Amino acid sequence: MNKTQKFTVGIKALLFLTTMLFVSSCTSSRRFSSDIMGSKPSRSVEVGQNYNKKDLTGKVIMGKASYYADKFHGRQTASGEIFNMNNMTCAHKTLSFGTRLLVKNLNNGKTVIVRVNDRGPFVGNRVIDLSKAAAQKLDMISSGVIDVEITILK
C-alpha cells in the first residue's frame, strides 16, 4: 500500500468512528429524574425498589407530578407501547407496567386514574410523569408541576 492509499484508509476509519459516535449520541435519553418529596403517610412506598403489585395495593406515594406530551407523542415507551398523549397513562420509575394509580392533585382535589406504561420521570424531584390528557383532568397544564398523592389501585 502506498502513502495515499494508507491515508485514504485512515480517513475512512476516522470518518466511520466519528459517525458511530455521533449516531450513538443521538439515541433517546432519559427525560426526567425522580425522588420522593413531601411527607409520607405511614403506608407510603419507598421509590427505588421494585415491588410486587399485590403487595402495593392501597399504598400511597406523595410527591411532585409533571406531564409530557407533544414531543413524545407517537414515540415508543419503555413498555413497548406507542405513547399517546390523549390516553390516561403515566411514567413511573419503578412500578410495574400496567399498574393502575389514582392520582390526586393536592392543590385542587381533582383526581384521575392512570396506567403505568413508561419509565420516568428522570428530572428534578418528581415521582410521576403524566400524559397530557391526565394532566388536563387534574387541571395542571398551566402550572406544569404539582403536588400529588398517588394511591396504587392494582
C-alpha positions in Angstrom: 0.0 0.0 0.0 1.4 3.4 -0.9 1.1 6.5 1.2 -2.0 7.8 -0.5 -3.9 4.5 0.0 -2.9 4.4 3.7 -4.1 8.0 4.1 -7.4 7.2 2.4 -8.0 4.1 4.7 -7.1 6.2 7.7 -9.5 8.9 6.8 -12.3 6.4 6.1 -11.7 4.8 9.5 -11.8 8.2 11.2 -15.0 9.1 9.5 -16.6 5.8 10.4 -15.7 6.2 14.1 -16.9 9.8 14.1 -20.1 8.8 12.5 -20.6 6.0 15.1 -20.0 8.3 18.0 -22.4 10.9 16.5 -25.2 8.3 16.0 -24.8 6.8 19.5 -25.1 10.3 21.0 -28.4 10.8 19.1 -30.2 7.9 20.7 -33.0 8.6 23.0 -32.1 9.6 26.5 -34.0 9.5 29.8 -36.2 12.5 30.2 -36.5 13.0 33.9 -35.2 12.2 37.4 -37.2 11.1 40.4 -37.2 11.0 44.1 -39.9 11.2 46.8 -40.8 14.7 48.1 -43.0 15.9 50.9 -44.3 14.0 53.9 -45.1 10.3 53.6 -48.2 8.7 55.2 -47.5 5.7 57.4 -48.4 3.4 54.5 -46.2 5.1 52.0 -43.9 3.4 49.4 -40.2 3.9 49.1 -39.4 4.6 45.5 -36.3 2.9 44.1 -37.3 -0.6 44.8 -39.2 -3.0 42.6 -42.3 -4.3 44.3 -45.0 -6.9 43.6 -48.2 -5.2 42.6 -50.2 -7.2 45.1 -48.0 -6.0 47.9 -48.6 -2.4 47.0 -52.4 -2.2 46.5 -53.6 0.7 48.7 -50.2 2.2 49.3 -49.7 5.9 48.9 -46.9 7.9 47.3 -46.6 11.6 48.0 -44.6 13.9 45.7 -44.4 16.1 42.6 -46.0 15.3 39.2 -45.2 16.7 35.8 -46.5 15.8 32.4 -45.2 15.1 29.0 -47.0 15.5 25.6 -46.3 16.7 22.1 -42.5 16.0 21.9 -43.0 12.3 22.9 -46.4 11.7 21.2 -46.1 8.7 18.8 -42.8 7.6 20.2 -42.2 4.2 21.8 -42.5 4.0 25.6 -40.3 1.8 27.9 -43.1 -0.8 27.9 -43.1 -1.0 24.1 -46.4 0.8 23.6 -46.6 3.9 21.4 -47.1 7.0 23.6 -50.4 8.7 23.0 -50.7 11.9 25.0 -54.5 11.6 24.8 -54.6 8.3 26.8 -54.7 8.1 30.6 -51.2 6.9 31.1 -48.1 7.8 33.1 -44.4 7.1 33.6 -43.1 5.9 36.9 -39.5 4.9 37.7 -40.2 1.5 39.4 -43.8 0.4 39.4 -44.7 -2.5 37.1 -46.1 -1.7 33.7 -49.9 -2.0 33.8 -50.2 -0.8 37.4 -53.2 1.4 37.9 -52.9 4.6 40.0 -55.3 7.1 41.5 -53.5 10.5 41.2 -54.9 13.4 43.3 -53.9 17.0 42.7 -53.4 18.3 46.2 -53.9 21.9 45.1 -57.5 21.4 43.9 -58.6 17.9 44.9 -59.1 16.7 41.3 -58.3 13.0 40.6 -57.6 10.8 37.7 -56.9 7.1 37.2 -53.8 6.3 35.0 -51.9 3.2 33.9 -48.1 2.9 34.1 -46.7 2.3 30.6 -43.4 4.2 30.7 -40.3 4.9 32.9 -39.6 8.2 34.4 -39.6 10.9 35.5 -35.8 11.4 35.5 -35.5 15.2 36.2 -35.6 17.1 39.4 -37.8 15.9 42.4 -40.7 14.4 40.5 -42.3 11.0 41.3 -44.6 10.6 38.3 -44.9 11.9 34.8 -48.5 12.1 33.4 -49.8 12.1 29.9 -51.3 15.4 28.7 -54.9 14.0 28.9 -54.3 13.1 32.6 -52.7 16.5 33.3 -55.7 18.2 31.7 -58.1 16.3 34.0 -56.0 17.4 37.0 -56.0 21.0 35.8 -52.2 21.2 35.9 -51.3 22.3 32.4 -50.6 25.9 33.3 -48.5 25.1 36.4 -46.6 22.1 34.8 -45.6 20.6 38.1 -47.9 19.9 41.1 -48.0 18.2 44.4 -49.8 14.9 44.2 -51.0 12.0 46.3 -50.8 8.7 44.4 -52.7 5.6 45.6 -51.8 2.3 44.0 -55.0 0.6 42.9 -53.8 -2.6 41.2 
